[in-house]
Amino acid sequence: MSHPLITIYHNPKCGTSRNTLALIQNTGVEPVVVDYVKNPPSKAELKDLISQMGCSVRDVLREKGTPFAELDLANTKWTDEELLDFIGQHPILLNRPIVKTELGAKLCRPSEAVLDILPLPQKAAFSKEDGEQVVDANGNRVSP
């Protein structure tokens, strides 16, 4: 049986990103993991991802722990093209994790948002690193 292709734009230092990766793996699929800080997507790839997510470039910018403030990126003078250039120069500006599956692409914050686009069911119970249960023993999503 072939597995669906799933790609995660991942930052291994980010708990939300690690939890999202683990939720993908809980379906029995090993995704393509792109450490976007070390191997940033091209401008064309970013445009394609943002288009698939149906959001704006500003929606994928991360402020916390990035040069967002120093670069004055809250300023509305910056065009989408310029913002994409900034992400290219400082990949940490890309919010994470972004997951792409055959069902779509999504910024998975909180991590359980990935459940909306996973083509296969969860195989086991799952709790986040902080202990919050997300999936029960039957593989069903737990309501907060």
Sequence and secondary structure as in RCSB ss.txt:
>XXXX:A:sequence
MSHPLITIYHNPKCGTSRNTLALIQNTGVEPVVVDYVKNPPSKAELKDLISQMGCSVRDVLREKGTPFAELDLAN
TKWTDEELLDFIGQHPILLNRPIVKTELGAKLCRPSEAVLDILPLPQKAAFSKEDGEQVVDANGNRVSP
>XXXX:A:secstr
      EEEE TT HHHHHHHHHHHTTT   EEEETTTS   HHHHHHHHHHHT  TGGGB  TTSSTTTTTTTS
TT  HHHHHHHHHH GGGB S EEEETTEEEE SSGGGGGGG SS   S EE TTS EEE TTS B   
